[in-house]
Amino acid sequence: MTVDPGYFRGLYAASSDPWGVADGWYEARKYALSLALLPRERYEAAFEPGCSIGVLTAELAARCGSLLSCDGTADAVRSAQARTAALSGV
């Protein structure tokens, strides 16, 4: 199934955090579990597709020498860039 990119643009136009990933308990727990499942403590390089507003990106950056994160929605990318601007390697 393909979702029209306009759908996501609309979500981010209506809310800077459409899924509540920045302060939601469920998302915080999901991200903590995701990080705990990584088999190594440190990675030289990583890729994070669909980074949304960069909440997980900021957590992953602490474990990566270089992290490339992307999203298909410009508003989400701007938020992720602002959230991770002070982090090296992102």
C-alpha positions as CSV (number, residue, x, y, z in Angstrom):
1,M,0.0,0.0,0.0
2,T,1.3,3.5,-0.8
3,V,0.3,6.5,1.2
4,D,0.2,9.9,-0.5
5,P,3.0,12.2,0.9
6,G,0.3,14.9,1.3
7,Y,-1.2,12.8,4.1
8,F,2.0,13.2,6.2
9,R,2.4,16.9,5.3
10,G,-1.1,17.4,6.6
11,L,-0.4,15.7,9.8
12,Y,2.7,17.8,10.5
13,A,1.0,20.9,9.4
14,A,-1.7,20.3,12.0
15,S,0.7,19.3,14.8
16,S,4.5,19.5,15.3
17,D,4.4,16.0,16.9
18,P,1.4,14.1,15.4
19,W,2.2,10.9,17.2
20,G,3.2,12.3,20.5
21,V,6.7,10.8,20.3
22,A,8.4,13.6,22.3
23,D,6.5,13.1,25.5
24,G,4.4,10.0,25.2
25,W,5.0,7.1,27.6
26,Y,4.4,4.5,25.0
27,E,6.8,6.0,22.5
28,A,9.5,6.5,25.2
29,R,9.1,2.8,26.2
30,K,9.2,1.6,22.6
31,Y,12.4,3.6,21.9
32,A,14.0,2.3,25.1
33,L,13.2,-1.3,24.1
34,S,14.5,-0.7,20.6
35,L,17.8,0.6,21.9
36,A,18.1,-2.2,24.3
37,L,17.6,-4.7,21.5
38,L,20.7,-3.4,19.6
39,P,23.3,-6.1,20.0
40,R,26.3,-3.7,20.2
41,E,26.9,-0.8,22.5
42,R,28.5,1.3,19.7
43,Y,28.2,1.5,15.9
44,E,30.5,3.3,13.5
45,A,27.7,4.3,11.2
46,A,23.9,3.8,11.2
47,F,20.9,4.7,9.0
48,E,17.5,5.6,10.5
49,P,14.7,5.8,7.9
50,G,11.5,7.6,8.8
51,C,13.1,9.6,11.7
52,S,10.0,11.9,12.2
53,I,11.0,14.7,14.6
54,G,14.2,13.1,15.7
55,V,13.4,11.8,19.2
56,L,14.9,8.4,18.5
57,T,17.6,10.0,16.4
58,A,18.9,11.9,19.4
59,E,19.0,8.6,21.4
60,L,20.7,6.7,18.6
61,A,23.3,9.4,18.1
62,A,24.8,8.7,21.5
63,R,25.6,5.2,20.2
64,C,26.8,6.0,16.7
65,G,29.9,7.6,15.3
66,S,27.9,8.7,12.3
67,L,24.1,8.7,11.9
68,L,22.1,9.4,8.8
69,S,18.4,9.9,9.5
70,C,15.8,10.9,7.0
71,D,12.1,11.5,6.6
72,G,9.8,12.3,3.7
73,T,8.2,15.2,5.3
74,A,10.1,18.5,5.3
75,D,8.5,19.8,8.6
76,A,9.5,16.6,10.4
77,V,13.1,16.9,9.0
78,R,13.3,20.6,10.2
79,S,12.2,19.5,13.7
80,A,14.7,16.6,13.7
81,Q,17.5,18.9,12.6
82,A,16.7,21.4,15.3
83,R,16.5,18.6,18.0
84,T,19.9,17.1,16.9
85,A,21.8,20.3,15.9
86,A,24.2,20.1,18.9
87,L,24.9,16.4,18.4
88,S,28.0,15.4,16.5
89,G,27.8,12.9,13.8
90,V,24.2,13.3,12.9
